[in-house]
Amino acid sequence: MNENVWDLIIVGTGPAGLSASVYASRYKVKHLVIGQEPGGQINEAHKIENWPGTTSISGTELGQKMMEHAKGLGAEFKFESVMNLDKKDEIYELETSNAKYSAKSVILAMGMQYRQLNVPGEEEFKGKGVSYCPTCDAPFFQNKIIAVIGGANSAAGAALLLSEYASKVYLIYRGEKLKCDPAYFDKLSADEKITIIYGTNLKGIQGEQTVKNIVLDKPFENKNELDVDGVFVEIGSDPGAEMAEHLGVKMDEQRFIEVNPDQSTNISGIYAAGDITTGSNKMRQAITAAAEGAVAAGSVYKKLQTM
């Protein structure tokens, strides 16, 4: 065997990728993990209170613990961006910003890329009032005032969920009519905590240690600034799976990678796990991502036994 060829390369250092690494190490699969940031997008979660066995933990701390676990089992990491993925004969070649790597199999676990508003204050207050995951962070806004940005089903669902915790929810949409399903609209209209602001864009997010107010491009109740404690950005997200597209990896209409129960794709040797897949009913939680990563690593191990 060519010593320069890994049995497995895992692309992604979030819960799916790190879980896959832990299980790959336990199966004694020679593997490399490539990613940009230890923990991945879980770092953006202010607090996580639905991870079994842990009452409350920050996303950054949980991601760090996962990383330490994987490293402790001997995993090798490269913190680089994967630019290209190709196949030559039966070997996959991954090109990063720094080097090229080869492997017999690949687990794609890059997660989602949240669409951002790109307004002043958004980056500064990530995890300090700005969130992209209402399921993760809603409980931390008990009796607070919240702004949800967006107008489709995800924004409507977020507003309804957040209204169960918040004292007030502003749903701010740039269009003159929401794009959500009628059933969602009826529920929004019936919820006294929710106020819909149409035809308005968010221009900035302001605060000190945490979010204090937002700036609108049009006056609402005679002022352009609105006092809020949190901003949930719900303008969509995209699976980060572009690198696999030219190989013919099958995706659904929303560009999620279609996976089988063993996390394999339609391309032999390519597996996928976590938020980028059609698995786990697209629940997109750390626990489902970790589970898919474990399954993918087990499937790679079984496949390697036949090679």
SVG drawing of the C-alpha trace seen along z (x, -y; Angstrom):
<svg xmlns="http://www.w3.org/2000/svg" viewBox="-55 -59 59 67">
<polyline fill="none" stroke="black" stroke-width="0.4" points="0.0,0.0 1.2,-3.5 2.0,-5.0 1.0,-8.4 -2.6,-7.2 -4.9,-7.5 -7.6,-4.9 -10.0,-7.8 -10.0,-11.5 -12.7,-13.3 -13.6,-16.8 -15.1,-18.9 -14.2,-19.5 -17.7,-19.9 -19.7,-17.2 -20.1,-15.0 -16.4,-15.0 -15.1,-14.7 -17.4,-11.9 -16.4,-10.1 -12.8,-10.6 -13.4,-9.1 -15.0,-6.0 -12.4,-5.7 -9.7,-5.7 -11.5,-3.0 -11.8,-0.9 -8.1,-1.6 -8.7,-3.2 -5.8,-5.3 -7.3,-8.7 -6.8,-12.4 -9.2,-15.2 -9.2,-18.4 -11.2,-21.5 -11.1,-25.2 -12.1,-25.6 -12.1,-23.2 -15.7,-22.4 -17.2,-24.0 -20.4,-25.9 -21.2,-24.6 -18.9,-27.3 -21.7,-29.8 -24.1,-28.3 -24.0,-30.4 -25.3,-27.5 -26.2,-23.9 -28.6,-22.3 -29.8,-19.3 -26.6,-17.3 -27.3,-14.1 -25.4,-13.9 -24.5,-17.6 -27.0,-20.0 -25.4,-23.2 -22.3,-23.8 -21.1,-26.5 -20.8,-25.5 -17.2,-26.4 -16.5,-24.2 -18.3,-21.2 -16.5,-21.6 -13.2,-21.7 -14.0,-18.6 -14.8,-16.8 -11.6,-17.9 -9.6,-16.8 -11.3,-13.4 -10.4,-12.9 -6.8,-14.0 -6.4,-11.9 -7.2,-8.8 -4.4,-9.7 -6.2,-11.5 -4.1,-13.8 -5.6,-17.2 -4.9,-19.7 -6.6,-23.1 -6.9,-24.0 -9.6,-24.8 -10.4,-22.0 -10.4,-23.6 -11.0,-20.6 -11.9,-16.9 -11.1,-14.5 -10.9,-10.8 -8.0,-9.1 -8.3,-5.4 -9.7,-4.2 -8.1,-6.9 -9.6,-10.3 -7.4,-13.3 -8.1,-16.4 -6.4,-19.7 -6.3,-22.3 -4.8,-25.8 -1.5,-24.2 -1.1,-20.7 -2.6,-17.6 -3.8,-14.5 -5.0,-11.1 -7.4,-8.6 -9.3,-5.4 -12.5,-6.9 -13.9,-10.3 -16.5,-11.4 -17.9,-14.8 -19.0,-16.6 -18.6,-20.3 -21.9,-21.3 -24.1,-24.2 -23.1,-27.7 -25.6,-30.1 -26.5,-33.0 -25.5,-36.2 -26.9,-39.7 -23.4,-41.2 -24.4,-44.3 -22.4,-46.2 -22.4,-44.4 -23.4,-40.9 -20.0,-39.4 -19.2,-41.2 -22.2,-40.0 -22.3,-36.3 -23.0,-34.3 -23.7,-37.5 -27.3,-38.0 -26.9,-37.2 -27.9,-33.6 -28.6,-31.4 -30.1,-28.5 -33.4,-29.2 -33.6,-25.5 -30.3,-25.9 -30.6,-29.3 -34.4,-30.0 -34.3,-29.1 -31.7,-31.8 -34.1,-34.5 -36.8,-33.9 -38.8,-37.1 -36.5,-39.0 -37.3,-41.0 -36.2,-39.4 -36.0,-40.2 -36.2,-37.5 -35.0,-38.4 -36.5,-36.6 -39.9,-35.8 -39.9,-32.1 -40.9,-29.0 -37.7,-28.9 -38.2,-32.5 -41.9,-31.9 -41.0,-28.7 -38.3,-30.5 -40.6,-33.3 -43.3,-30.9 -40.7,-28.9 -39.2,-32.0 -42.5,-33.4 -42.8,-30.6 -39.9,-32.1 -39.7,-35.8 -41.9,-38.6 -41.9,-40.1 -40.9,-38.9 -40.5,-41.2 -40.5,-39.4 -38.8,-41.7 -39.0,-41.0 -37.8,-43.1 -40.8,-42.0 -44.4,-43.2 -45.7,-39.6 -44.3,-36.7 -43.2,-33.7 -44.1,-31.1 -46.9,-28.6 -50.5,-29.8 -50.6,-27.6 -47.6,-29.4 -49.0,-32.8 -52.2,-32.0 -50.3,-31.0 -48.2,-34.1 -51.2,-36.3 -52.9,-34.7 -49.8,-35.1 -50.1,-38.3 -46.4,-38.3 -45.4,-38.5 -45.4,-41.7 -44.6,-41.5 -42.7,-44.4 -42.9,-44.4 -40.8,-46.2 -37.9,-46.8 -34.2,-45.8 -31.9,-45.5 -29.0,-47.9 -27.0,-47.3 -26.8,-45.6 -25.6,-47.6 -24.8,-46.9 -22.1,-46.7 -21.3,-43.3 -24.4,-41.9 -27.0,-43.1 -29.0,-46.2 -30.8,-47.4 -31.0,-47.2 -31.0,-49.8 -33.8,-49.7 -33.8,-51.3 -37.3,-52.5 -38.9,-54.0 -41.1,-51.7 -43.3,-53.5 -41.6,-56.7 -38.0,-55.6 -35.3,-53.7 -33.8,-52.0 -35.5,-49.2 -34.5,-47.9 -34.0,-44.1 -32.0,-41.6 -31.4,-39.2 -31.4,-38.8 -32.1,-35.5 -31.0,-35.5 -33.3,-33.2 -32.6,-34.0 -31.6,-30.5 -28.5,-28.3 -26.7,-26.3 -25.1,-22.8 -21.3,-23.2 -21.1,-20.4 -20.0,-22.1 -16.7,-20.3 -18.5,-16.9 -20.8,-18.1 -18.6,-17.5 -18.0,-13.9 -21.7,-13.3 -22.6,-13.0 -26.4,-13.0 -28.2,-15.9 -31.8,-16.7 -33.6,-19.9 -32.2,-21.8 -28.7,-20.6 -28.4,-18.3 -26.3,-15.2 -28.5,-12.2 -27.4,-9.4 -28.3,-5.8 -28.9,-4.4 -25.1,-3.6 -24.3,-7.3 -22.9,-6.2 -23.7,-8.3 -24.3,-7.1 -20.5,-7.3 -18.5,-4.4 -16.0,-5.5 -17.8,-8.8 -19.8,-9.1 -21.5,-12.1 -22.6,-13.0 -24.2,-15.8 -26.1,-18.9 -25.2,-18.6 -27.1,-15.3 -30.7,-14.2 -30.4,-12.0 -31.9,-12.3 -35.0,-14.0 -32.7,-17.0 -33.0,-17.8 -29.6,-19.6 -28.6,-19.2 -25.2,-18.3 -26.5,-15.0 -27.8,-13.8 -24.6,-15.0 -22.5,-13.1 -24.6,-10.0 -24.3,-10.2 -20.5,-10.6 -20.3,-7.5 -22.4,-5.5 -20.3,-6.8 -17.0,-5.8 -18.4,-2.3 -19.4,-2.0 -16.0,-3.0 -14.4,-0.4 -16.7,2.4 -15.9,1.2 -12.2,1.3 -12.4,4.9 -13.5,5.9 -10.8,4.0"/>
</svg>
